[in-house]
Amino acid sequence: MGNLGDYQWMTTAAKRVGGPKMLLAGIGGLGYLTVRGVEAGGTAAYKKLRSLFEKKIESASDRLFTVTADGDDGLTVRVGNEILVLKDVGEAVLIEVIGGQDNPYMVSPTFLASVCDFLPGNSKEA
């Protein structure tokens, strides 16, 4: 007996929209649109948050440094290797050794300066 009010509401609503089939179709359509709207909003929010947390490494220098002296600082470089500076953060330099297998590498700016003509702090471009 407790569901008599719900039954009356459903029959009244069904009569307004043209019958129980139309009522179910309307509820299904609204449910579908609601789920799609939440999905679209969730996808947009996910992409926005992901872009905030992703840090793209941009090249700090557009020229290559050629190694002029052999060196080893956890990374072994030989004379003639070419190095592209990706990011210079002062205490460390992110580099790519052209043709290297395990790129990128983090090295100290003093090590990099000892094997090529890299000047610490001067690779940043404004």
N, C-alpha and C positions, 0 to 999 in steps of 0.2 A: 504493500500500500504506500510505501514511502516514495515510490517513483512516479506517482500519479502526476505531480507537477511537471516533471521532465517529459512525460508522455504528452501532456497537454501542450507544452512548449513546442515539441517536435511536430505534432500534428498541425499546430497553428503555422509554424514556419514552413512546413511542407506545402500547405495550402497557398501560402503567399508566393512561393516560387514556382508553383506548377506541379507539385507532387513529390513523393518521396525520392524518386529517381533523380529529379532535378536538385533536390536538397543534398543528396549524397554526391552528385557531380560537383555542385558548388563547394561543398566542404572539401572534396578531394582537390579541386582546382586551387582553392585558397591555401590548402596545405602544401601543395606543390610549389606555388609561388612563394610562400613563406620560406620553405626549405631552400629554394634556389636563391632567394635574396640573402639568406644567412650565409649560404655557401659563397656567393659572390663577394659579400662583405668580408668574410673570413679569408678568402683568397687575396683580396686587395690588402688587408691588414698584414697577412703573412709576407707578401712581397715587399711591403713598405718596411716592416721590421727587419726582414732579411737584408734589404739594401742598407739599412742603418748600421748593421753589424758587420757587413762585409767590408773589408778594407782592400781597395784595389791598389796594387803596387804600381806606381807610375815611375817611369824612368826619371832619375834625377839628372841625367846627363845624356846628351844625344851623341856623344862620341865614344869610341872604344879606346881603352887604354891597352897598350901593348906591353907585355911583361919584358923587362930589360935585364932582370936578374932572377936566378932560380931562388925559390923560397918555399918554406914549409911551416905552416902555423895551424896544423890540423887540416889544411888544404895545401896540397902540393901543386905549385905552378912552375912552369919551365919557361925559359926564354922563348919568346915568340907567341905564347898564349895570348889571346885577346880577352879582355875583361870589360863587361858592361856594368856600370854602377847603377843599381836599381834604386837604392835608398841610402842616404847618409844621415844617420841620426846622431852623429857626434861621437858617441862611445863605440859604435859599431857601424859597419857598412855592409849592406846587403848587395851582393854581387852575383853576376851570372858569368861563368866561364864559358865562352863560346865553344860549343862542341863537347862540353862536359856532360857526364851522365847523371850526376846527382844535384843539379842546380835547383834552387839558388843556395848560396853559401853566405854565412855571416863571418866576417873577418874584422880585425881591428884596423883602424885607419893608419896606424903606424906601420903595421905589416904591409898593407897595401901600398903605402908610400915608399917602402923599402924595395919593392919589386917592380914598381913602374913610376910614371910621372904624376901619379895622383897626389893632389894637395888636399889634406884633410880640411873639411869645412867649405871648400870652394867648388864642390860638384853640384851644389844646389843652384837651380836657376830660378829667378824671380818671375 
